[in-house]
Amino acid sequence: MVEKERNTVTISVCSLDETKRRLAAAFRGEPQGNHIEFPTLELMWKILTVKRWEILQAMTGRGALSIREIARMVERDVKAVHGDVHALLDAGILEKSEEGKVVFPYEEVHVDFRLRAA
C-alpha cells in the first residue's frame, strides 16, 4: 500500500540570505516544500503565542472553519479567538476561504530553528 504524502509546512527562523537561497533554488525548479519563515526567534514567539499555537493545532488538517467553530474547538471566548485569528491572518499564517472562513491548509507542522552560543 502506498502512503499518501502529507501536506507539511515548516515553520522556521532563518536569515534573509537563507530565504534568498531557497527562493533561487525554487526558481531553478528545485522543490522547496511549504515554509513559513521568521527573521528572528523573538518575532516568531511574538506572533506564535501559546494560544495561537493551540488554534493552529486545532485547525491542522481540518479545512475551512468559522471563528466560532475554532473557538469551540479550543474552548475559548469567540472575541479572544477572533483577535488571535486576525493576528495569524495578518502574519500570513492563516488564509481566508472564498466563503469567508479561515483555513490553515496543512496536515502537519514541522518547526525548525537553532540556538547558537552568543
C-alpha positions in Angstrom: 0.0 0.0 0.0 1.4 3.4 -1.0 1.2 6.0 1.8 -0.1 9.5 0.7 2.4 12.2 1.3 1.3 14.7 3.9 0.9 18.4 3.2 3.5 19.7 5.6 4.6 23.2 6.4 8.0 24.0 8.0 7.9 27.0 10.4 11.5 28.3 10.8 13.7 31.1 11.9 16.2 31.9 9.1 18.2 34.7 7.8 17.4 36.7 4.7 20.3 35.0 2.9 18.8 31.6 3.7 15.5 32.7 2.4 17.1 34.1 -0.8 18.9 30.8 -1.4 15.7 28.8 -1.0 13.9 31.3 -3.4 16.7 30.9 -6.0 16.5 27.2 -5.8 12.7 27.3 -6.3 13.2 29.5 -9.4 15.6 26.8 -10.7 12.8 24.3 -10.3 14.0 22.6 -7.2 11.1 21.7 -4.9 11.3 23.6 -1.6 8.2 22.4 0.2 5.9 24.8 2.2 7.6 27.3 4.5 6.6 30.0 6.9 9.8 31.9 7.9 10.6 34.4 10.6 13.7 36.6 10.6 14.1 36.2 14.4 13.1 33.8 17.2 11.7 36.8 19.1 9.3 37.7 16.3 8.2 34.0 15.9 7.3 33.8 19.6 5.6 37.2 19.4 3.3 36.0 16.6 3.0 32.4 17.6 1.9 32.7 21.2 0.8 29.6 23.2 -2.9 30.4 22.5 -2.2 30.9 18.8 -0.4 27.5 18.7 -3.5 26.0 20.2 -5.5 27.5 17.3 -3.1 26.1 14.7 -3.1 22.7 16.3 -6.9 22.6 16.3 -7.0 23.8 12.7 -4.3 21.5 11.3 -5.9 19.2 8.7 -9.4 20.4 9.3 -10.1 22.6 6.2 -12.1 25.8 6.3 -13.6 26.8 9.7 -15.5 29.7 11.1 -14.1 31.6 14.0 -17.0 30.4 16.1 -16.0 26.7 15.3 -12.4 27.4 16.1 -13.4 29.0 19.5 -15.4 25.9 20.3 -12.6 23.6 19.4 -10.1 25.5 21.7 -12.7 26.2 24.4 -12.1 29.9 24.4 -14.2 33.1 24.0 -15.1 33.9 20.4 -13.8 37.5 20.8 -10.4 36.4 22.0 -10.1 33.8 19.3 -11.2 36.4 16.7 -8.2 38.6 17.7 -5.8 35.7 17.6 -7.1 34.5 14.2 -6.7 38.0 12.7 -3.2 38.3 14.0 -2.4 35.0 12.3 -4.1 36.2 9.1 -2.1 39.4 9.2 1.1 37.4 9.6 0.2 35.3 6.5 -0.1 32.1 8.5 -3.8 31.6 8.0 -5.8 32.2 4.9 -9.4 33.2 4.2 -11.5 30.9 2.0 -13.9 32.2 -0.7 -16.7 31.6 1.8 -15.1 33.9 4.3 -14.0 31.0 6.6 -10.5 30.6 7.9 -8.0 28.0 6.6 -4.7 26.6 7.8 -4.1 24.5 4.7 -1.7 21.9 6.2 -2.0 18.5 7.6 1.3 18.6 9.6 3.6 21.3 11.0 7.4 20.9 11.4 9.2 23.6 13.5 12.9 24.2 12.7 15.3 26.7 14.4 18.7 26.6 16.0 20.1 28.2 19.2 23.7 29.2 19.0 26.2 30.5 21.5 26.2 34.2 21.7 
